[in-house]
Amino acid sequence: MCTTLDTATVHLYSSEEGIDYLASTQCIGAAKSPNVALCKNPKEPTKVPDVGFRKWLGLNYEKMSDEQAIVSIDLDEDKMNVRGVAHGGIVASLVDVAMGTAAGGGNYDTRKRLVATQELKVNYLTGAKGNRLTATATVVRAGSRSIVVSCEVVTDTGLHCATALGTFMTRRVAEGDPDRFHNTGT
């Protein structure tokens, strides 16, 4: 599977552990959605359909599977506070997206479950300095109605700057969700 949408370009690789994504850039063709292009080669890139705030964040989806997600963000002056470290809201947003991606078992068209954040706790361990932050989110336990996820955030220099725990609830199908969910009564 390979599609192109408005933002982060990523490669899809299927494996027994799930789908791994790596950044890249060449896609062609057209698909059902007006903003989607299909690639010739399934190992070619895919863009995840981020909109609004998530699009502004400029997230990089490095891995998405049923139990884990790795999402990173490049830091620029707009994402820093007056002390020259990543603003706490940027770190919390990165954590929320990474954990929600892991809880959903993927992102948008690849996800297995529809989820919403129910609770989120972030412990800031040290100022997040550097050029990039990477959040690794892992499902601790998934039930039929709620999923608990942990997350670790490190800088591009290897500094462990935040740790988080979140609870995500499964939710009903809403307008804009992938077509495959509309027929299941989820």
C-alpha positions as CSV (number, residue, x, y, z in Angstrom):
1,M,0.0,0.0,0.0
2,C,1.4,3.4,-0.9
3,T,-0.4,6.7,-1.0
4,T,0.5,10.4,-1.1
5,L,-1.4,13.1,0.8
6,D,-0.6,16.6,2.0
7,T,2.3,16.1,4.5
8,A,4.9,13.7,5.8
9,T,6.2,11.4,3.1
10,V,6.9,7.9,4.3
11,H,7.7,4.4,2.9
12,L,5.5,1.5,4.0
13,Y,7.1,-1.9,4.7
14,S,5.0,-4.8,5.8
15,S,6.5,-7.2,8.3
16,E,5.3,-9.7,10.9
17,E,5.5,-6.9,13.5
18,G,3.3,-4.5,11.5
19,I,4.0,-1.7,9.1
20,D,7.3,0.2,9.3
21,Y,7.5,3.6,7.7
22,L,10.7,5.4,6.5
23,A,10.8,8.9,4.9
24,S,11.1,9.4,1.2
25,T,9.5,11.3,-1.8
26,Q,8.4,10.0,-5.2
27,C,4.7,9.1,-6.0
28,I,2.6,9.3,-9.1
29,G,-1.0,8.6,-10.2
30,A,-4.4,9.2,-8.6
31,A,-6.7,7.5,-6.2
32,K,-10.3,7.9,-4.8
33,S,-9.5,10.9,-2.6
34,P,-8.6,14.1,-4.6
35,N,-5.5,14.6,-2.4
36,V,-4.2,11.0,-2.8
37,A,-1.7,9.6,-5.3
38,L,-0.8,6.0,-5.6
39,C,2.8,4.8,-6.1
40,K,3.9,2.3,-8.8
41,N,6.0,0.4,-6.3
42,P,4.6,-0.6,-2.8
43,K,8.0,0.2,-1.4
44,E,7.6,3.8,-2.6
45,P,6.6,6.6,-0.2
46,T,3.3,7.4,1.5
47,K,2.2,10.7,3.0
48,V,0.1,10.6,6.1
49,P,-2.9,13.0,5.9
50,D,-2.2,15.4,8.6
51,V,-4.3,18.6,8.7
52,G,-4.4,21.8,10.8
53,F,-2.2,21.7,13.9
54,R,-0.8,18.2,13.2
55,K,0.2,19.5,9.7
56,W,1.9,22.6,11.2
57,L,3.9,20.3,13.6
58,G,5.5,18.7,10.5
59,L,5.6,15.2,12.0
60,N,7.7,12.3,10.6
61,Y,6.1,8.9,11.0
62,E,9.0,6.5,11.2
63,K,7.1,3.4,12.4
64,M,3.5,2.4,12.8
65,S,2.4,-1.0,13.9
66,D,-0.3,-2.6,16.1
67,E,1.8,-2.2,19.3
68,Q,4.2,0.6,18.6
69,A,4.7,3.9,16.9
70,I,7.8,6.0,16.4
71,V,7.1,9.7,15.5
72,S,9.6,12.5,15.3
73,I,9.5,16.3,14.9
74,D,12.1,18.6,13.6
75,L,12.5,21.6,15.9
76,D,12.7,25.2,14.7
77,E,12.4,28.5,16.4
78,D,8.6,28.4,16.3
79,K,8.6,25.3,18.4
80,M,11.0,26.6,21.1
81,N,10.3,28.6,24.2
82,V,12.3,31.6,25.5
83,R,14.9,29.3,27.1
84,G,15.8,27.8,23.7
85,V,14.2,24.4,24.4
86,A,11.2,22.7,22.8
87,H,8.0,24.2,24.3
88,G,6.3,21.7,26.6
89,G,3.1,21.9,24.5
90,I,5.2,20.7,21.5
91,V,6.5,17.7,23.5
92,A,3.0,16.9,24.8
93,S,1.6,17.1,21.2
94,L,4.3,14.8,19.9
95,V,3.6,12.3,22.7
96,D,-0.2,12.5,22.1
97,V,0.2,11.8,18.4
98,A,2.7,9.0,18.9
99,M,0.6,7.3,21.6
100,G,-2.6,7.7,19.6
101,T,-1.0,6.2,16.6
102,A,0.2,3.1,18.6
103,A,-3.2,2.8,20.3
104,G,-5.0,2.9,17.0
105,G,-2.6,0.3,15.5
106,G,-1.5,2.7,12.7
107,N,-2.6,6.1,11.3
108,Y,-5.7,7.0,9.3
109,D,-6.1,4.5,6.5
110,T,-3.9,1.8,8.2
111,R,-5.3,1.9,11.7
112,K,-7.1,-1.0,13.2
113,R,-9.0,0.8,15.9
114,L,-10.6,4.3,16.1
115,V,-9.4,5.9,19.3
116,A,-9.5,9.2,21.2
117,T,-7.3,10.5,24.0
118,Q,-8.9,10.0,27.4
119,E,-6.0,10.9,29.7
120,L,-2.4,12.0,29.1
121,K,0.4,12.5,31.7
122,V,3.8,13.8,30.6
123,N,6.8,13.9,32.9
124,Y,9.4,16.4,31.6
125,L,12.8,15.1,32.6
126,T,15.0,17.8,31.2
127,G,14.9,20.6,28.6
128,A,14.4,19.2,25.1
129,K,17.4,20.8,23.2
130,G,18.5,19.8,19.8
131,N,17.2,19.6,16.2
132,R,14.8,16.7,16.5
133,L,12.7,14.9,19.1
134,T,11.7,11.3,18.6
135,A,8.8,9.7,20.6
136,T,8.6,5.9,20.8
137,A,5.1,4.9,22.0
138,T,4.4,1.3,23.1
139,V,1.0,-0.3,24.0
140,V,1.1,-1.5,27.6
141,R,-2.3,-3.1,27.5
142,A,-5.2,-3.1,25.0
143,G,-8.7,-3.9,26.1
144,S,-11.9,-3.8,24.1
145,R,-12.7,-0.2,25.3
146,S,-9.5,1.3,26.4
147,I,-5.8,1.1,25.6
148,V,-2.9,2.1,27.9
149,V,0.2,3.4,26.1
150,S,3.6,4.5,27.4
151,C,6.0,6.8,25.6
152,E,9.6,7.9,25.8
153,V,10.9,11.0,24.1
154,V,14.6,11.5,23.2
155,T,16.5,14.3,21.5
156,D,18.7,13.8,18.4
157,T,21.7,13.8,20.8
158,G,20.2,10.9,22.7
159,L,19.0,12.8,25.7
160,H,15.9,11.3,27.4
161,C,13.8,14.4,27.9
162,A,10.3,13.1,28.6
163,T,8.3,10.1,29.6
164,A,4.5,9.8,29.3
165,L,1.6,7.5,30.0
166,G,-1.8,7.8,28.3
167,T,-5.2,6.1,28.1
168,F,-7.1,6.0,24.9
169,M,-10.7,5.0,24.5
170,T,-12.1,3.3,21.4
171,R,-14.7,5.5,19.7
172,R,-17.6,5.4,17.3
173,V,-17.2,6.0,13.6
174,A,-17.3,9.6,12.6
175,E,-17.4,11.5,9.3
176,G,-14.0,11.5,7.7
177,D,-13.0,8.1,9.0
178,P,-11.8,5.5,6.5
179,D,-14.7,3.9,4.5
180,R,-13.9,0.4,5.9
181,F,-15.0,1.5,9.4
182,H,-18.4,2.7,8.3
183,N,-19.8,-0.8,7.6
184,T,-18.7,-2.4,10.9
185,G,-20.9,-0.6,13.4
186,T,-17.8,0.4,15.4
